[in-house]
Amino acid sequence: MQQKLHIKVGDTVKVISGESKGQEGKVLTIDRKKMRAIVEGVNLVKKHAKPSAADPQGGIVEKEAGIHISNLMNVVKGQASRIGRKINTEGKLVRYSKKSGEEIK
């Protein structure tokens, strides 16, 4: 069974530790096996690309690398917050911000 994560694709997150500490971005993909996420504009690495039909020039390309999920924190209304789960009035399990108490999507 897959572990439930505190972040989902499309969430805005803040990096709380590591080289990219303090940066914010949107989650593009999540690798549940490796527990890593790719965040837009965060943890950029340089990759040497061979010339191809799609990129005839080749050269050095900057792209986002994965960052461990434990180093990410959800941002709700501009504030980084821990995430909890509760059952709402319709009986559905929803995520909520522990700082402000509001539901997330």
Buried (B, 14 or more C-beta within 10 A) or exposed (E): EEEEBBBBEEBBBBBEEBEBEEBBBBBBEBEEEEEBBBBEEBBEEEEEBEEEEEEEEEEEEEEBEBBEBEBBBBBBEEEBBEBEEEEEEEEEEBBBBEBEEEEBE
